[in-house]
């Protein structure tokens, strides 16, 4: 490897990218300096670290579960706090994105109207339904994972793979509007995108008691589903679309765990 290749790697992957990714995707009070863009480098360059943020968010959720279980808290209540911990750590930004997409995609008759609805801070009927379904599904499946003893693998795998899916959608879809978080963040290049996908594949490979192939297939289908709908409804992606991607892929991965662990361990 020559000096030029080394410089390219250093330019594509910087340690501060991890702090930037945490700043963008969580509300953790990290001691990070404000991001100052450098020539030719945007916030999206940190997207390769999004799965690492997912790993941390998942680890916090699992730690909450273990703490509650040590005091004998029953599985349904523990699962409720697992979901709540993830919502708090991320500032509910992904849930907000899911609700906004549900309202906008199915509440507007054209692209312009859908984007206006998505930007509105008020939540509508479609958004409420999407949120309720997402939260209930996550709570139910996590309850099952606790009782089957695979909470650690399920939560960490879903958290990592769902953040990797976000990066793919960022890379593949153009921005649907000229302002907003997604526009300010930019679009990740190939190096950041494929690195994030590499972390996603590793999460699927090391997932316990489930098929790596099925995890990848379901994650791909869920991601492409959101990507296709977003392209048809608003012509691209926004921060809300990325949040919806994370939520849908996470739920899909958790359901894979629930289904396959049940099949393999019927007792």
Secondary structure, 3 states (H helix, E strand, C coil): CCHHHHHHHHHHCCCHHHHHHHHHHCCCCCCCCCCCCCCCCCHHHHHHHHHHHHHHHHHHHHHHHHHHHHCCCCHHHHHHHHHHHHHHHHCCHHHHHHHHHHHHHHHCCCHHHHHHHHHCCCCCHHHHHHHHHHHHHHHHHHHHHHHHCCHHHHHHHHHHHHHHHHHHHHHHCCECCCCCHHHHHCCCCHHHHHHHHHHHHHHHHCCCCCCHHHHHHHHHHHHHHHHHHHHHHHCCECHHHHHHHHHHHHHHHHHHHHHHHHHHCCC
